[in-house]
Amino acid sequence: MALWGGAFGVVILILVAVTIGSSAHDTGVYATPEQPVPFSHEHHVSGLGLDCQYCHTGVEKSDFAGLPPTYTCMTCHSQLWTNAEMLEPVRQSLKRDEPIKWVRVHDLPDFTYFSHRIHVNNGVGCESCHGRVDEMPITTQQKPLTMQWCLSCHRNPEPNLRPADKITAMGYDPAKDSIPGHELLERYAIRKDNLTECSTCHR
């Protein structure tokens, strides 16, 4: 009985550890950190029609998407909402010539290598990892960003690929596109056998 009880206890502990490890609490899903400015993607993307690359200019050229300098914000806000209290940190940032201290929402572990450039230049849309930011009043992490979640896409990337002109599109439906996933796989010259090598993400 003691042996069976011990074995049962070990199984229960493993199940608890796996459950906790994949829970929203541990993965950060639905985490919405407080920002110095309550920036609304819903307003700027859906309401005003700004493209992701208007602010995140580094996505095609850099491993990091990059954050816009204060001058980008002030392109509009030097004329609109000029006295709004919520934009005081933006005005102070410009005045002091110091960047706004945004809090990272999607924060991968330091031992994980991730390149925005590689993904967006090979047909993976912003929405695939960041969710429908055009529907977020405040940016929230929507995906678990776990190793298993990444590997599920690396093993079968076709459903997540899209044409180059749809990379930043929100609400993209691959079923309605005229280019099927297997053709996009060939177009981007993606070799699936390399995508699950350890060194792809751990360097």
Order of alpha helices (4+ residues) and beta strands (2+ residues): alpha-alpha-alpha-alpha-alpha-alpha-alpha-alpha-alpha-alpha-alpha
